[in-house]
Amino acid sequence: MAFKPLHDRVLVRRVESDEKTKGGLIIPDSAKEKPAEGEIISVGEGARKDSGELIAPAVKAGDRVLFGKWSGTEVTIDGEELLIMKESDILGITG
C-alpha cells in the first residue's frame, strides 16, 4: 500500500470480532458493534515539539491496538475500509 500518514497519525485496519459470545450465542450482523481493536498498517514520522524536535511514535506497523469507539476518520484505500487517527486516540497496545 502506497499511503503514509503525516505527523503523528496512524493508519489502522479494524480487526473483526468473534461472531459468538463466550456462552455460545451467535451475534447477528445487525447487532454487532464496530470493533474497537485494530492492526496498525502504517505510521507517520511523529509529532514535533515546539522546539522542532521530533517525538518518535510509540506504535509501529503490525501492532494490535485498542482505540476509542468514535476515534479516527474512516477512509477507503485500494478498496479496503481503514481508519486514520492520531496516535493519542490509541488507548493501548495488545499482545
C-alpha positions as CSV (number, residue, x, y, z in Angstrom):
1,M,0.0,0.0,0.0
2,A,1.4,3.4,-1.0
3,F,-0.1,5.5,1.7
4,K,1.9,7.1,4.6
5,P,0.2,9.1,7.2
6,L,1.6,12.5,8.1
7,H,2.9,13.7,11.5
8,D,1.5,11.7,14.5
9,R,-1.3,9.9,12.6
10,V,-1.6,6.2,12.1
11,L,-3.5,4.0,9.6
12,V,-5.4,1.2,11.2
13,R,-7.3,-1.8,9.9
14,R,-10.2,-2.9,12.1
15,V,-10.0,-6.5,13.4
16,E,-13.3,-8.3,13.2
17,S,-14.7,-9.5,16.5
18,D,-16.0,-13.1,17.2
19,E,-19.4,-14.0,15.9
20,K,-20.2,-16.0,19.0
21,T,-20.3,-14.9,22.7
22,K,-18.4,-16.8,25.3
23,G,-21.8,-18.5,26.2
24,G,-22.1,-19.8,22.6
25,L,-24.8,-17.3,21.3
26,I,-24.4,-16.2,17.7
27,I,-24.4,-12.5,17.2
28,P,-26.3,-11.3,14.1
29,D,-24.6,-8.7,11.9
30,S,-27.2,-6.1,12.7
31,A,-26.5,-6.3,16.4
32,K,-22.7,-6.2,16.1
33,E,-20.8,-3.0,17.0
34,K,-17.8,-1.9,15.1
35,P,-14.7,-3.3,16.8
36,A,-12.5,-1.0,18.8
37,E,-9.5,-3.1,18.1
38,G,-7.2,-3.0,15.0
39,E,-3.9,-3.6,13.5
40,I,-1.5,-0.7,12.6
41,I,-0.8,-0.7,8.9
42,S,1.3,2.5,8.6
43,V,2.7,5.1,11.0
44,G,3.7,8.8,10.4
45,E,7.1,10.2,11.3
46,G,5.8,11.5,14.7
47,A,4.8,14.8,16.3
48,R,7.1,17.8,16.8
49,K,7.8,19.7,20.0
50,D,7.6,23.5,20.0
51,S,11.4,23.4,19.6
52,G,11.0,21.4,16.4
53,E,12.4,18.2,17.9
54,L,10.7,15.1,16.6
55,I,8.8,12.8,19.0
56,A,9.0,9.2,17.7
57,P,5.7,7.3,17.7
58,A,5.1,4.7,20.4
59,V,3.4,2.3,17.9
60,K,4.8,0.6,14.8
61,A,3.3,-1.2,11.8
62,G,2.0,-4.7,12.8
63,D,1.0,-3.7,16.4
64,R,-2.5,-4.6,17.6
65,V,-4.2,-1.7,19.4
66,L,-7.3,-0.7,21.2
67,F,-8.9,2.7,20.4
68,G,-12.0,4.7,21.3
69,K,-15.4,3.8,19.8
70,W,-15.6,7.1,17.9
71,S,-11.9,7.5,17.1
72,G,-10.5,8.3,13.7
73,T,-11.7,9.0,10.2
74,E,-13.0,6.2,8.0
75,V,-11.3,6.1,4.6
76,T,-11.3,3.6,1.7
77,I,-7.9,2.9,0.2
78,D,-7.4,0.3,-2.5
79,G,-11.0,-0.9,-1.9
80,E,-10.3,-1.6,1.8
81,E,-12.0,0.3,4.7
82,L,-9.4,1.7,7.1
83,L,-9.2,4.3,9.8
84,I,-6.8,7.3,10.1
85,M,-6.4,8.5,13.6
86,K,-4.0,10.5,15.8
87,E,-1.6,8.4,17.9
88,S,-3.2,10.0,21.0
89,D,-6.6,8.3,20.1
90,I,-5.0,4.9,20.7
91,L,-5.7,3.6,24.2
92,G,-3.1,0.8,24.3
93,I,-1.2,-1.9,22.5
94,T,-2.5,-5.5,23.0
95,G,-0.3,-8.6,23.0
